Amino acid sequence: MDWNAIVFAVMLGLAVFVQTIVMIAVHIYLALKMPQEPDDERDRMLLDRASRLSSYVLQSGVFMVLVLMFAQAMIRNDHDSAIDMLPIYALLGVWVAAELVRYAMTISGYRTR
């Protein structure tokens, strides 16, 4: 059992390393091929406004997940692995919700210009 965990950790590390190398190569290639245009100030303001609102959603969601974790720790005595994963899934959901808010605000800002 321990050998399988070591092999899994090595393979995971190797996959992360290969993915990092590929992403660096792709970013270098795109930086060389894409023209360097200065950002428009209105675009920057629009993206800042959308990011600011999505950060409020993210902060509120993380706070609610922390409250959920404390309540879950105080109420439950048994440890069910499916319920123990709930805060992780909730954090992922909050992150996705914040990104959706950011994209929606960006799209609505461009549509009203």
BELVENTA-V690250 format. One record per backbone hydrogen bond with DSSP energy under -1.0 kcal/mol. NH is the residue of the N-H (numbers start at 0). CO is the residue of the C=O. If there is no record, write none. Layout:
nh->NH co->CO
nh->NH co->CO
This chain:
nh->4 co->0
nh->5 co->1
nh->6 co->2
nh->7 co->3
nh->8 co->4
nh->9 co->5
nh->10 co->6
nh->11 co->7
nh->12 co->8
nh->13 co->9
nh->14 co->10
nh->15 co->11
nh->16 co->12
nh->17 co->13
nh->18 co->14
nh->19 co->15
nh->20 co->16
nh->21 co->17
nh->22 co->18
nh->23 co->19
nh->24 co->20
nh->25 co->21
nh->26 co->22
nh->27 co->23
nh->28 co->24
nh->29 co->25
nh->30 co->26
nh->31 co->27
nh->32 co->28
nh->33 co->29
nh->36 co->34
nh->43 co->39
nh->44 co->40
nh->45 co->41
nh->46 co->42
nh->47 co->43
nh->48 co->44
nh->49 co->45
nh->50 co->46
nh->51 co->47
nh->52 co->48
nh->53 co->49
nh->54 co->50
nh->55 co->51
nh->56 co->52
nh->57 co->53
nh->58 co->54
nh->59 co->55
nh->60 co->56
nh->61 co->57
nh->62 co->58
nh->63 co->59
nh->64 co->60
nh->65 co->61
nh->66 co->62
nh->67 co->63
nh->68 co->64
nh->69 co->65
nh->70 co->66
nh->71 co->67
nh->72 co->68
nh->73 co->69
nh->74 co->70
nh->75 co->71
nh->83 co->79
nh->84 co->80
nh->85 co->82
nh->88 co->84
nh->89 co->85
nh->90 co->86
nh->91 co->87
nh->92 co->88
nh->93 co->89
nh->94 co->90
nh->95 co->91
nh->96 co->92
nh->97 co->93
nh->98 co->94
nh->99 co->95
nh->100 co->96
nh->101 co->97
nh->102 co->98
nh->103 co->99
nh->104 co->100
nh->105 co->101
nh->106 co->102
nh->107 co->103
nh->108 co->104
nh->109 co->105
nh->110 co->106
nh->111 co->107
